[in-house]
Amino acid sequence: MIRVDKKFCVQVGVTGFIIFHLLILVPCLVASSLNSSESYNWPLKPFSEQHWINGTFCENRPNNNMLRHHFHNGIDIHLPQNGEVYSVIDGMVTAIDPYKNGGYIRIGRFAYVHVVPNPSLQVGDMVKAYETIIGVTDSHNHLHFVEGYPGDEVNPLREDGGLRPFEDKFAPIVKYVHFYIHGTTTRFPTNRVSGYVDIAACASDRTDDGPMGDNNGIYRLGYQIFAQDGTTPVSEPIVPFTFNRKPDDSYIKNVYALGSDLSTYVYLPSNRIDQRDYWDTTQLQPGRYVVGVFAEDTGFGSDTLKVPVTVVTPDSIPPSPPRWKALIIDDRGNLILSWETTSSAQGQADWLIYPDWTDGQNDSSDVAGFRLYYSYDGQNWYLQQNEQILADTVRQIRLTGFNLQQPIFFRLTAVDNAAICNESEPSEIYGVRKSSSVKRVLIVDAVDQITNENSVTSRNHVLQYQQLLMQLGDYGFEVCTQQAIRDGMVNIEQYDCLLYFFHHDSSSQEILSVQEQKALQEYLQQGGAVFINGGNLGEAALTDSNEIAMRKFYKNVLMAEYGGKVAVNGQITGCAGSVFSNLQIYLTNDLFSQWIESLLPQGEAQATFALYDSIVVGLQYCGRFNQFPREGRLVYLTFPLEDIVDENVQCTVLKQILGFFFSVSTHDRPEVGRQRDTALQPQYSLTCYPNPFGRGFGQEASGSEITTIRFELPERQDVVVTIYNILGQKVRTLFRGILAAGSHTLIWDGSDETGEVVPSGIYFCQFQTKYGIITKKILFLGSLTD
């Protein structure tokens, strides 16, 4: 369609318009059938010499916020403002607009844009090639030169024909090649590819030495697949893009990938111009190949970037989640995290714990590594380390730098080596906290010993127990599995009490190994405190592979005889005189809580819970074990704590157990395995005043930009005073050294080690001596200079 200036129609009248229309229609029809090999000189002086190119044909062009909007319909020839522009053909002026696109003029099939038209010219005037000045360039400092009519533009820098002379002495360059799942923005991260694949290649061409000639678009682009040697073709070259004619702008996203903009050209050679396509890797045998993406310019310069890839079978099955082994604090205050994979867990069968693992839902044979996440509340999770550090062979790490005075929780996932790695469901949540008191609790997670295929338990039962401990006071807690004790990784003698959590286990497997039985017995003989709940321990005493040892352990250590299974059809009542006197509890009404073990207390053991006022389902004992002089303490419940319906009652039960354990602070127990922290002396005190402090919120705040930290020392000793943020990260060490006995003060002005003011928020002042640690919370409201 030919656009005609309306002003011209009025000027020449109807008759003149008809004549004009005939005059320009004939050359238009001729132009549409012109041979593309027709050539012409440059539209600026000197005409027969090559000029700098600022932009090439069919480059990506944005429009406002749309970074991929349309194809560049011409070329940009460098020409400073007020440079003279000439027609390249003899012809008639068919359109003039001094305003549109900064001004343009059309003569026949050529349009000259970003041009201030010659004011002496008007539509219908004839011009002479290379003689008539048709206009001058505007402030764009280049001539946008278009050959062809709207919707039918051709490349003025084509292989044969177009602007002459033109010689491109520089080869294009393919900068990078990336691979994506077809139709998505999900990138294959390691060049392991599968299924339908989109190929994205960033490329550009240097056309000349001009100021903008080093970053222009590509003339031709394609790809080819080679064998692993990079030279033996596996496919024919696929050339989807050769820009002789401009495609419809609706195809712009078929050609240019996300990431393209005015000066960045990311092509999609696996597409075609008129439709989205893909590289079908399913047509190849799995193995190693090379993808070669090539770019060419009109001067026959070329570049090929060859990228090795590995074609793998599509895999959407995630691995099984890893299993914790231990999360403990070593003697230096470092965190030790240990775990095992499904395949490495000794004597375990996945289907027994997670029934859906038997039907191909999970696969642990291709684990590439692990991801470790941490949280301070058990809900909001942050990645701490990924599979680049935690490779498939890593099973234990040591972490430092956390403020363990506040609880911190961890969970693990496994990732496989699929082209797009699959991440497993998270592991159980394990947490840790270091208490400033002597109460160091070890939670022994025995739930992973489940071997009944119908038994499915909560994946966060340990978190549940830890949260109960947090409600009950300043208890430090760490976690391990039975396997960690069996392997000797965890020394239970370091802990003030053990909380052993079983579930409804079958007796088909060794529930308590001989090593554990021995360790527990020695621990109690030395004055330890143990809470055991759940599990079919009584039945195991009759059927365990180590039946004789288990029976002896059951009687002499658990202080009971097995009384058989009993149906639970009502409430369980705390026995008079026990730590649970008159406490009423109800269990969840699932398949397994309907039947629990009964027991017969032995020796001086006392019944704690009973069904129907007579059937004992729990006991407590405080006394000597095997005539050893130290008094140990034991609470044994045959039902799991987690099966109690009311969480408040769960908390009450655990509170009573801990009160029973710590009614005598050390249980008349010697120091074993570690130098036990001593309670802070009464002379110790730590205050921070004012608190809150800071003036970031104006006069409503304390009015002070410092807080004074005061403490008393009963004797000359080493002291460390440190500020931590809410994430447990050290902010500043206020003092480290030896101080004399007496009163001391320190000042914190809300700055970190570098002197920068920290953000407003909650911080912790930690005061540490050889006797222990005191922590105070500080609320900093910011500085006026924030």
C-alpha positions in Angstrom: 0.0 0.0 0.0 1.3 3.4 -1.0 0.8 6.3 1.4 0.1 9.7 -0.2 0.4 13.1 1.6 -3.1 14.6 1.9 -1.8 18.1 1.5 -0.5 17.1 -1.9 -4.0 15.8 -2.9 -5.5 19.2 -2.1 -2.8 21.0 -4.0 -2.9 19.1 -7.3 -6.6 18.4 -7.3 -8.4 15.2 -8.1 -7.1 14.9 -11.7 -3.6 15.6 -10.6 -3.9 13.0 -7.9 -5.0 10.3 -10.4 -2.1 11.1 -12.6 0.3 11.1 -9.6 -1.2 7.8 -8.5 -0.5 6.2 -11.9 3.0 7.6 -11.9 4.0 6.1 -8.7 2.1 2.8 -9.0 4.0 1.6 -12.0 7.4 2.0 -10.5 6.1 0.4 -7.3 4.9 -2.7 -9.2 8.2 -2.8 -11.0 10.1 -2.5 -7.7 8.4 -5.4 -6.2 9.7 -7.6 -8.9 13.2 -6.2 -8.9 16.2 -8.5 -8.9 17.8 -8.4 -5.4 21.2 -8.3 -7.2 20.5 -4.7 -8.2 23.1 -2.4 -6.6 23.6 1.3 -6.0 26.0 3.7 -4.3 25.8 5.3 -0.9 23.3 8.1 -0.2 26.0 10.5 1.1 29.3 11.8 -0.1 31.6 10.3 -1.2 29.1 8.1 -3.0 31.5 5.5 -4.2 33.2 4.9 -0.9 32.1 2.7 2.0 30.7 4.4 5.1 30.4 3.4 8.8 27.4 1.3 9.8 25.7 2.0 13.2 23.0 -0.6 12.9 22.2 -3.6 10.7 19.1 -5.0 9.2 16.6 -7.0 11.3 18.3 -6.2 14.6 16.0 -6.4 17.7 14.4 -3.1 18.6 12.6 -2.4 21.9 9.6 -0.1 22.4 9.3 1.5 25.8 9.2 -1.4 28.3 8.9 -4.1 25.6 12.5 -5.1 25.1 11.6 -7.4 22.1 9.2 -5.4 20.0 10.1 -5.2 16.3 12.7 -5.9 13.7 15.0 -3.1 12.5 13.6 -2.4 9.0 16.7 -0.9 7.5 20.3 0.0 8.3 21.8 3.0 10.1 24.6 4.8 8.3 26.8 7.0 10.4 26.3 10.7 9.5 26.6 13.6 12.0 23.8 16.1 12.4 23.2 18.3 9.3 25.0 15.9 7.0 23.7 16.0 3.5 21.6 13.1 2.2 21.1 12.2 -1.5 18.7 9.9 -3.3 20.3 6.8 -4.7 17.8 6.7 -7.7 16.2 9.1 -10.1 12.6 9.3 -9.0 9.6 11.1 -7.6 9.1 12.2 -4.0 6.2 10.2 -2.8 6.0 11.1 0.9 7.5 13.8 3.1 7.0 14.2 6.9 9.3 16.5 8.8 8.0 15.2 12.2 7.4 11.5 12.1 10.5 9.5 13.3 12.4 12.7 13.5 11.6 13.4 9.8 11.7 11.3 6.7 11.4 11.5 2.9 10.5 8.6 0.5 11.6 8.4 -3.1 10.4 5.4 -4.9 11.2 2.2 -2.9 13.7 4.0 -0.7 12.9 5.8 2.6 15.4 8.1 4.3 14.6 8.5 8.0 15.9 10.7 10.8 16.2 13.3 8.0 15.1 16.9 8.0 13.6 17.1 4.5 14.8 19.7 2.0 12.1 22.5 2.4 12.2 23.1 -1.3 10.9 19.6 -2.0 7.3 18.5 -1.9 5.4 15.3 -2.9 5.4 14.9 -6.7 8.8 16.5 -7.3 11.4 14.7 -9.3 14.9 14.3 -7.9 18.2 13.3 -9.5 20.3 10.5 -8.1 23.5 11.8 -6.3 22.7 15.4 -7.3 19.6 16.5 -5.4 20.1 17.1 -1.7 16.9 15.6 -0.3 17.6 16.6 3.3 20.1 16.6 6.2 20.4 14.4 9.2 18.9 15.4 12.5 20.2 14.9 16.1 20.2 11.1 15.7 23.5 11.5 14.0 22.8 8.8 11.5 20.7 8.1 8.4 18.2 5.3 8.8 18.1 3.9 5.3 15.2 1.7 4.2 14.9 -0.2 1.0 11.4 -1.5 0.2 7.9 -0.6 1.3 6.3 -1.2 4.7 5.9 -4.9 5.2 8.3 -5.7 2.3 11.6 -4.3 3.3 14.9 -5.9 2.1 18.4 -5.8 3.4 20.5 -3.0 1.8 23.6 -5.0 2.9 22.8 -8.3 1.2 25.2 -10.8 -0.3 24.6 -9.7 -3.9 23.2 -6.3 -4.7 22.3 -3.4 -2.4 24.8 -0.8 -1.3 28.2 -0.8 -3.1 31.0 -0.7 -2.4 30.7 -2.7 0.9 33.4 -4.9 2.4 33.0 -6.4 5.8 36.6 -7.2 6.9 35.6 -8.5 10.4 34.1 -11.8 11.3 31.1 -12.0 13.6 31.4 -13.6 17.0 29.2 -16.1 18.8 29.7 -15.1 22.5 27.9 -17.8 24.3 25.4 -20.6 23.9 22.8 -21.7 26.5 20.3 -24.5 26.6 16.7 -24.3 28.0 13.8 -26.6 28.5 11.6 -26.0 25.5 9.1 -23.2 26.0 10.4 -22.2 29.4 13.1 -20.0 30.9 14.5 -22.9 32.8 18.1 -23.3 31.8 20.0 -26.6 31.8 22.7 -25.6 34.3 25.5 -28.0 33.4 25.0 -28.6 29.6 23.4 -31.9 30.4 20.3 -31.8 28.2 17.3 -34.0 27.6 13.9 -33.9 25.8 13.0 -30.9 23.7 15.6 -28.2 24.0 15.7 -24.5 23.1 19.1 -23.2 22.0 19.9 -19.6 22.8 23.0 -17.9 21.3 24.3 -14.4 21.9 26.1 -13.1 18.8 27.1 -9.9 17.2 29.0 -8.6 14.1 31.6 -6.0 13.8 31.1 -4.3 10.4 33.7 -1.6 10.5 35.9 0.6 12.7 33.2 3.2 13.2 32.1 4.4 16.6 29.2 1.9 16.7 30.4 -0.6 14.2 31.5 -3.2 16.7 28.2 -4.4 17.9 25.7 -5.0 15.1 23.3 -7.8 14.4 23.9 -11.0 12.5 23.1 -11.7 8.8 22.8 -15.5 9.0 22.7 -17.8 12.0 22.2 -21.6 12.5 23.5 -24.7 14.3 24.7 -28.2 13.7 25.2 -31.2 15.9 28.5 -33.1 15.9 29.8 -36.2 17.6 31.9 -36.0 20.7 35.0 -35.3 18.6 33.4 -32.0 17.5 34.1 -32.6 13.8 32.0 -35.6 12.7 28.5 -34.3 11.8 25.5 -35.9 13.3 23.0 -33.6 11.7 22.9 -31.4 8.6 23.4 -27.6 9.3 20.1 -26.0 10.3 19.9 -22.4 9.1 16.6 -20.8 10.3 17.7 -17.1 10.0 19.0 -15.4 6.8 17.9 -11.8 6.9 17.4 -10.7 3.3 13.8 -9.6 3.9 12.3 -8.4 7.1 9.9 -10.8 8.8 6.6 -9.7 10.3 7.2 -8.1 13.7 4.9 -10.6 15.3 7.7 -13.2 14.9 10.2 -11.1 16.9 10.2 -13.5 19.9 10.7 -16.5 17.6 14.1 -15.0 16.6 15.2 -13.2 19.8 15.3 -14.7 23.2 14.7 -13.2 26.6 17.8 -11.1 27.5 17.8 -9.3 24.1 17.6 -5.5 24.1 18.8 -2.6 22.0 22.4 -3.7 22.0 22.3 -7.4 23.0 21.2 -9.9 20.5 20.4 -13.4 21.9 19.1 -15.6 19.0 17.0 -18.7 19.1 18.5 -20.9 16.3 16.4 -23.9 17.4 13.3 -21.9 16.2 12.2 -21.0 12.8 11.2 -17.4 11.9 7.5 -18.2 11.5 7.1 -20.7 14.4 8.7 -21.9 17.6 10.6 -25.1 17.2 13.2 -27.0 19.3 16.2 -29.4 19.1 14.8 -32.8 19.7 17.4 -34.7 21.7 15.2 -37.8 22.0 16.3 -38.5 18.4 19.8 -39.1 19.6 21.3 -41.9 21.7 22.3 -40.7 25.2 25.9 -39.7 25.2 28.3 -36.8 24.6 27.9 -34.5 21.6 29.0 -31.0 20.5 26.5 -28.3 19.4 28.0 -25.9 17.0 26.3 -22.5 16.6 27.5 -20.5 13.6 27.1 -16.9 12.6 27.8 -15.3 9.2 27.9 -11.8 7.8 27.3 -10.6 4.2 31.0 -10.5 3.5 31.2 -14.3 4.1 33.0 -13.8 7.5 31.9 -16.5 10.0 32.3 -17.8 13.5 31.3 -21.0 15.1 31.1 -21.7 18.8 31.2 -25.4 19.7 29.8 -26.4 23.0 30.1 -29.9 24.5 26.8 -31.3 25.8 25.7 -34.6 27.3 22.4 -35.9 26.1 20.7 -37.9 28.9 17.4 -39.7 29.3 14.7 -37.4 30.6 14.4 -37.8 34.4 11.7 -36.2 36.5 12.0 -38.5 39.5 13.6 -36.9 42.6 15.9 -38.8 44.9 14.8 -40.0 48.2 15.4 -37.5 51.0 18.6 -37.9 53.0 18.4 -39.0 56.6 20.1 -37.3 59.5 22.6 -39.1 61.6 23.5 -36.4 64.1 23.4 -32.6 64.8 25.7 -32.0 67.8 28.0 -29.4 69.3 31.6 -30.4 69.6 34.0 -29.5 72.5 35.0 -26.3 70.6 31.5 -25.1 70.2 31.3 -26.0 66.5 28.3 -27.6 64.9 28.8 -31.2 63.5 26.2 -32.3 61.0 26.2 -35.8 59.8 23.8 -37.7 57.5 23.4 -40.7 55.3 21.5 -41.4 52.0 18.8 -44.0 51.6 21.2 -46.4 49.9 23.8 -46.0 52.7 21.4 -46.4 55.6 22.3 -49.7 57.2 19.6 -52.3 57.2 16.9 -50.0 56.1 14.4 -50.4 53.3 12.8 -47.3 51.9 9.5 -48.9 51.3 9.1 -49.8 54.9 9.2 -46.1 55.9 7.7 -44.5 52.8 5.4 -47.0 51.0 5.3 -44.9 47.8 9.0 -45.5 47.2 8.4 -49.0 45.9 6.7 -47.9 42.7 9.5 -45.8 41.2 8.5 -42.5 42.8 12.0 -42.0 44.1 15.5 -42.9 42.9 18.6 -42.5 44.9 21.0 -44.1 42.5 21.9 -40.8 40.8 22.4 -38.5 43.7 24.8 -35.6 42.8 24.9 -33.9 46.1 22.9 -32.2 48.9 21.5 -28.8 49.8 21.5 -27.7 53.4 18.9 -25.2 54.7 18.7 -23.4 58.0 15.9 -21.6 59.9 15.5 -19.8 63.2 11.8 -20.6 63.5 11.3 -23.9 61.6 9.2 -22.1 58.9 11.3 -19.7 57.0 14.3 -21.5 55.3 17.5 -20.2 53.8 20.1 -22.1 51.7 23.3 -22.5 53.7 25.3 -24.8 51.3 24.5 -26.4 48.0 25.6 -29.4 46.0 28.7 -27.6 44.7 30.1 -27.9 48.2 28.1 -30.9 49.5 28.9 -33.3 46.8 27.5 -36.8 46.7 30.4 -38.2 48.7 30.0 -35.7 51.6 28.4 -37.1 54.7 29.6 -34.8 57.4 30.4 -31.1 57.8 31.5 -28.7 60.5 29.9 -25.3 60.7 31.1 -22.3 62.7 29.9 -18.7 63.2 26.4 -19.4 64.5 25.1 -18.0 67.8 24.0 -21.2 69.4 22.4 -19.5 72.4 19.3 -19.2 70.3 17.8 -22.3 68.6 18.7 -23.0 65.0 17.2 -25.6 62.8 18.5 -27.5 59.7 17.1 -29.7 57.0 18.6 -31.5 54.0 17.6 -32.3 50.5 19.2 -34.5 47.9 19.6 -33.5 44.2 20.3 -35.8 41.3 22.4 -35.4 38.2 19.4 -35.1 35.8 19.7 -32.5 33.1 17.5 -30.2 35.3 18.3 -31.6 38.7 15.4 -32.9 40.7 15.4 -32.0 44.4 14.1 -34.5 47.0 11.6 -33.8 49.7 13.3 -32.3 52.7 14.6 -34.5 55.5 13.4 -34.4 59.1 14.1 -31.1 60.8 16.9 -31.2 63.3 17.7 -28.3 65.6 20.3 -27.4 68.2 20.6 -24.9 71.0 23.4 -24.4 73.6 22.1 -23.7 77.0 23.8 -21.3 79.4 22.9 -23.7 82.2 24.1 -27.3 82.8 21.0 -28.8 81.2 22.3 -30.4 78.0 19.7 -32.7 76.5 20.3 -35.3 73.7 17.2 -36.2 71.7 17.7 -39.7 70.2 15.6 -40.0 67.1 14.6 -43.7 67.0 11.6 -43.2 64.7 13.7 -44.0 61.6 13.8 -47.5 62.8 10.2 -48.0 61.7 9.9 -51.4 59.9 6.1 -51.7 59.7 5.0 -51.0 56.2 1.7 -49.6 57.4 3.2 -47.2 59.9 3.6 -43.6 58.7 4.8 -41.0 61.2 5.2 -37.3 61.1 8.3 -36.1 59.2 8.8 -33.3 61.8 8.4 -35.1 65.1 11.9 -34.1 66.3 11.0 -30.4 65.7 7.9 -31.0 67.8 9.9 -32.3 70.7 12.4 -29.4 70.4 9.7 -26.9 70.4 8.3 -28.4 73.6 11.8 -28.1 75.2 11.9 -24.4 74.2 8.6 -23.8 75.9 9.9 -25.4 79.1 13.0 -23.4 79.8 16.6 -22.9 79.0 17.4 -26.4 77.9 20.2 -27.0 75.4 19.4 -29.7 72.9 21.1 -31.7 70.3 19.9 -34.6 68.2 21.2 -37.9 66.8 19.9 -41.2 65.6 20.5 -44.6 67.1 23.0 -45.3 64.3 25.2 -42.4 65.5 25.3 -44.0 69.0 26.0 -47.5 67.5 28.8 -46.2 65.4 30.4 -44.4 68.4 30.0 -41.0 66.8 28.0 -39.6 69.8 29.1 -40.2 73.4 26.0 -40.0 75.5 28.0 -39.5 78.6 28.4 -35.9 77.7 24.7 -35.2 78.2 22.6 -34.5 81.3 19.6 -36.5 80.0 18.6 -38.5 77.0 15.1 -38.4 75.4 14.7 -41.6 73.4 11.7 -41.3 71.0 10.4 -44.5 69.4 7.2 -45.0 67.5 5.1 -48.1 66.9 7.9 -50.4 65.7 7.7 -54.0 64.8 9.8 -56.5 66.6 11.0 -58.0 63.3 14.3 -56.0 63.6 16.7 -55.2 66.4 15.3 -52.1 68.0 18.0 -51.6 70.6 21.4 -52.9 69.6 23.7 -54.6 72.0 25.9 -51.5 71.8 23.1 -49.2 72.7 21.9 -51.4 75.6 25.4 -51.4 77.0 25.8 -47.6 76.6 22.4 -46.9 78.2 23.2 -49.2 81.1 26.5 -47.6 81.8 25.0 -44.1 81.4 22.4 -44.8 84.0 24.9 -46.5 86.3 26.9 -43.3 86.3 23.8 -41.2 87.4 22.3 -40.4 84.0 18.7 -39.6 83.3 16.8 -41.3 80.4 13.3 -40.9 79.0 12.2 -43.7 76.7 8.8 -43.6 75.0 7.0 -45.6 72.3 8.3 -48.6 70.6 7.5 -52.3 71.0 10.4 -52.8 73.4 8.5 -55.4 75.5 7.7 -57.5 72.4 11.2 -57.1 71.2 12.4 -58.6 74.5 10.7 -61.8 73.4 11.4 -61.8 69.7 14.6 -59.7 69.2 17.5 -61.3 67.4 19.5 -60.7 70.6 16.6 -62.0 72.7 18.5 -63.0 75.9 20.4 -59.7 76.1 17.2 -57.7 75.4 15.2 -59.5 78.1 18.0 -58.8 80.6 18.1 -55.1 79.5 14.3 -54.9 79.7 14.3 -56.2 83.3 17.4 -54.7 84.8 17.6 -51.4 83.0 14.1 -50.6 81.9 12.9 -52.1 85.2 10.0 -53.9 83.7 8.5 -57.2 82.6 6.4 -57.3 79.4 2.7 -57.5 80.1 1.3 -57.9 76.6 -0.7 -55.7 74.2 -3.7 -53.8 75.4 -6.5 -52.0 73.6 -6.8 -48.3 74.3 -10.5 -47.4 74.4 -10.5 -44.5 76.9 -8.3 -42.2 78.9 -5.0 -43.0 80.4 -4.6 -41.8 84.0 -1.5 -40.7 85.9 -0.9 -42.9 88.9 -1.1 -41.5 92.4 2.3 -40.6 93.9 4.0 -40.5 90.5 5.2 -37.4 88.7 2.0 -37.6 86.6 -0.4 -38.0 89.6 -4.0 -37.6 88.4 -3.0 -36.3 85.0 -5.6 -37.4 82.3 -4.5 -38.0 78.7 -6.0 -39.2 75.5 -4.2 -40.7 72.5 -4.9 -40.1 68.9 -7.4 -42.6 67.4 -5.2 -44.1 64.7 -4.6 -47.7 63.8 -1.6 -48.1 66.0 -2.5 -46.0 69.0 -5.4 -48.3 69.6 -3.0 -51.0 70.8 0.0 -50.3 73.1 2.2 -52.4 75.4 1.5 -52.9 79.0 4.3 -53.6 81.5 4.9 -54.9 85.1 7.3 -52.6 87.0 10.2 -54.4 88.7 12.1 -53.7 91.9 11.5 -50.2 93.2 10.2 -48.9 89.9 6.9 -47.0 90.3 3.9 -47.0 87.9 3.2 -43.6 86.3 0.3 -44.2 83.9 -2.4 -46.8 83.9 -5.4 -47.9 81.8 -8.6 -48.9 83.5 -6.9 -48.1 86.9 -4.8 -51.3 86.8 -3.0 -51.9 83.5 0.4 -50.1 83.7 1.7 -48.4 80.6 4.4 -46.3 82.2 6.9 -46.3 85.0 9.5 -44.1 86.7 12.6 -45.1 88.7 15.2 -43.2 90.7 17.9 -45.3 92.3 20.9 -47.4 91.7 21.3 -49.6 88.6 23.1 -52.9 89.2 24.2 -51.8 92.6 26.4 -49.0 91.3 26.7 -46.2 93.8 25.3 -43.4 91.7 21.5 -42.8 91.4 20.2 -42.8 87.8 16.7 -41.7 86.8 14.4 -43.4 84.3 11.0 -42.6 82.8 9.5 -45.2 80.4 6.2 -44.8 78.6 5.0 -47.4 76.2 3.1 -44.9 74.1 4.7 -42.1 72.0 4.5 -38.6 73.4 3.5 -37.3 70.0 0.3 -39.5 70.1 -1.1 -37.5 73.0 -4.0 -35.5 71.5 -3.6 -32.2 73.4 -0.3 -30.4 72.8 -0.6 -28.7 76.2 -0.7 -32.1 77.8 2.3 -33.2 75.8 4.1 -30.1 77.2 3.0 -31.0 80.8 4.2 -34.6 80.5 7.6 -33.5 79.3 7.8 -30.8 82.0 7.1 -33.3 84.7 9.7 -35.7 83.3 12.4 -32.9 83.3 11.4 -31.8 86.7 11.9 -35.4 87.9 15.3 -35.6 86.2 16.6 -32.3 87.5 15.1 -32.1 91.0 18.7 -32.8 92.1 20.7 -30.7 89.7 23.5 -33.1 89.0 21.8 -36.4 90.0 24.8 -37.2 92.2 26.6 -37.9 89.0 30.4 -37.5 88.4 31.8 -35.4 85.5 32.1 -37.8 82.6 33.4 -37.2 79.1 33.4 -33.4 79.2 34.2 -30.5 81.5 30.7 -29.6 82.6 29.8 -25.9 82.7 29.4 -24.6 86.2 26.4 -22.4 87.0 27.2 -18.7 87.0 28.0 -17.4 90.5 25.5 -15.0 92.2 28.1 -12.1 91.9 27.7 -12.2 88.1 25.2 -9.7 86.6 24.8 -8.2 83.2 22.7 -5.2 82.4 22.3 -3.1 79.3 20.8 0.4 79.8 19.0 2.1 78.2 17.3 -0.7 76.3 15.8 0.0 73.8 18.3 2.7 72.7 18.9 4.8 69.6 17.1 7.8 68.1 16.2 6.5 64.7 12.5 7.0 65.3 12.8 10.5 66.8 12.3 11.7 70.3 9.9 8.9 71.2 13.0 6.6 71.4 15.2 6.5 74.4 17.0 9.7 73.3 20.4 7.9 73.7 22.6 6.8 70.8 24.5 4.4 73.1 23.7 1.7 75.6 25.9 1.0 78.6 26.7 -2.6 79.4 27.6 -3.2 83.1 28.8 -6.5 84.7 30.4 -7.6 87.9 33.4 -10.0 88.2 34.0 -11.9 91.5 37.7 -12.5 90.5 40.3 -11.6 87.9 39.6 -13.6 84.8 39.3 -13.7 81.0 36.2 -12.0 79.6 34.7 -11.8 76.1 31.7 -9.5 75.3 30.3 -9.8 71.9 27.3 -8.4 70.0 25.3 -10.7 67.7 22.4 -10.0 65.3 19.2 -12.0 65.2 20.7 -14.3 62.6 23.4 -15.4 65.0 26.1 -13.5 63.0 28.8 -11.7 65.0 28.4 -7.9 64.7 31.1 -6.7 66.9 33.5 -7.8 69.7 33.3 -5.1 72.4 36.0 -6.6 74.6 38.3 -9.6 74.7 40.9 -9.9 77.5 41.6 -10.1 81.2 39.8 -7.9 83.7 40.2 -7.5 87.5 37.5 -8.3 90.0 34.9 -5.7 90.4 32.4 -3.6 88.4 33.1 -2.9 84.7 31.2 -1.0 82.0 31.4 -1.1 78.1 29.7 1.2 75.6 28.0 0.1 72.4 27.0 2.8 69.9 25.1 0.6 67.4 28.1 0.2 65.1 29.8 -2.9 63.7 33.5 -3.8 63.5 34.0 -1.4 60.6 32.3 1.5 62.3 29.2 1.4 60.2 25.9 1.8 62.0 23.9 -1.4 62.0 20.2 -1.6 60.9 17.5 -1.1 63.5 16.4 -4.4 65.1 17.0 -7.0 67.8 20.6 -7.8 68.8 22.1 -9.9 71.6 24.9 -9.0 74.0 26.8 -12.2 75.0 28.9 -12.1 78.1 31.3 -15.1 78.4 33.7 -16.2 81.1 35.2 -19.5 82.1 32.1 -20.2 84.2 29.6 -19.8 81.4 27.6 -17.4 79.2 25.0 -14.8 79.9 23.0 -13.3 77.0 20.9 -10.2 77.0 18.5 -9.0 74.2 19.0 -5.4 73.0 16.6 -3.5 70.8 18.4 -0.9 68.7 16.1 1.8 67.2 18.7 3.2 64.8 20.7 6.4 64.5 19.6 9.8 63.4 22.1 9.5 60.6 20.4 6.4 59.2 
